[in-house]
Amino acid sequence: MRISDVIENFIKSMFDDEDAVTLQRNDLAEHFNCVPSQINYVIQTRFTPMQGYYVESQRGGGGYIKIQKVNVTKSNYLMHIITSIGDKITAKEVDVFVKNFLENGVVNEKEAKLIKSATSDKVLPLDDETKDKVRARIFKNMLITLV
């Protein structure tokens, strides 16, 4: 496992009984024997609104990082995702969402496959700009149906 995966799993394990965790960047860096920027990288790439998290960060002497889950209910989680998507999305971004949906029990395997196949590049023989816009509309519509 890469250090980023280890740090991500460690932070996620802290959510077992909580909807929010507060961390000290330097303490985590010391615990994992890495630089604080590695902690920043993990938080910026693995704990995003797209993945169902809000992050609040306070830098400086008494600085902290507060990570809060937004997926309290399936409906709230999906509505949060729908409003955060915007007017275009790539196939890779859809894959990230679907992976997170599976991890959080929002969709089952069959639903995940349907979403991925309906939004894949193979079914959208359009130029990239139009393809990403159409994909976003299809994806949002599918998520609204799941709400």
SVG drawing of the C-alpha trace seen along z (x, -y; Angstrom):
<svg xmlns="http://www.w3.org/2000/svg" viewBox="-37 -31 46 37">
<polyline fill="none" stroke="black" stroke-width="0.4" points="0.0,0.0 1.1,-3.5 1.4,-6.0 -1.5,-8.0 -3.7,-4.9 -2.6,-4.2 -3.3,-7.8 -6.7,-7.7 -7.7,-4.4 -6.5,-5.7 -8.6,-8.8 -11.6,-6.9 -11.3,-4.5 -11.7,-7.5 -15.3,-8.0 -16.5,-4.6 -18.7,-6.2 -18.5,-9.9 -19.8,-12.1 -16.8,-14.5 -13.2,-14.2 -10.7,-16.9 -7.1,-16.3 -3.8,-18.1 -1.8,-18.0 1.6,-18.0 0.6,-15.2 -0.5,-13.0 2.6,-13.8 4.7,-12.8 2.7,-9.6 3.2,-8.5 6.7,-9.9 5.9,-12.0 5.8,-15.7 2.7,-17.7 2.1,-18.4 1.5,-14.6 -1.4,-15.0 -2.7,-18.0 -2.5,-15.9 -4.5,-13.1 -7.2,-15.4 -7.4,-17.4 -7.7,-14.4 -9.5,-11.8 -11.9,-13.9 -13.6,-16.1 -17.3,-17.2 -17.4,-14.9 -16.6,-12.0 -19.1,-13.1 -16.9,-15.2 -16.7,-18.8 -13.2,-20.0 -12.6,-23.0 -9.0,-23.9 -7.4,-26.4 -3.7,-27.0 -1.2,-28.4 -0.1,-27.6 -3.3,-26.0 -4.4,-24.9 -6.6,-22.0 -8.4,-20.1 -12.0,-19.2 -13.5,-16.6 -17.2,-16.1 -19.2,-13.4 -22.2,-14.8 -23.8,-11.5 -26.1,-11.4 -28.9,-9.8 -28.9,-8.4 -31.2,-11.2 -29.1,-14.0 -25.9,-12.5 -27.3,-12.2 -28.8,-15.7 -25.4,-17.0 -23.7,-15.2 -26.3,-16.4 -25.8,-20.1 -22.0,-19.8 -21.7,-18.3 -22.1,-21.4 -23.0,-21.3 -20.3,-18.8 -18.5,-15.8 -16.0,-13.3 -16.3,-9.5 -13.4,-9.3 -15.3,-11.6 -18.4,-9.5 -16.2,-6.4 -15.0,-8.1 -18.6,-8.9 -19.8,-5.4 -16.9,-3.9 -17.8,-6.1 -21.5,-5.2 -20.6,-1.5 -18.3,-2.0 -21.1,-3.9 -23.9,-1.5 -25.7,-4.1 -26.0,-1.8 -25.6,1.9 -23.4,3.5 -26.1,3.7 -27.0,0.0 -23.3,-0.9 -22.9,1.0 -26.0,-0.7 -24.7,-4.2 -21.3,-3.5 -22.6,-2.0 -25.1,-4.9 -22.4,-7.5 -19.5,-5.8 -17.7,-7.4 -18.8,-4.4 -22.4,-5.5 -21.7,-9.2 -20.2,-9.6 -19.9,-13.4 -17.1,-15.9 -15.5,-16.1 -17.2,-19.3 -20.7,-18.2 -20.1,-14.6 -19.3,-15.9 -22.4,-18.1 -24.7,-15.3 -23.0,-12.9 -23.7,-15.3 -27.4,-15.6 -27.7,-11.8 -25.8,-11.2 -27.9,-13.8 -31.1,-12.4 -30.1,-8.9 -29.2,-10.2 -32.5,-12.0 -34.2,-8.7 -32.3,-7.1 -33.4,-9.8"/>
</svg>
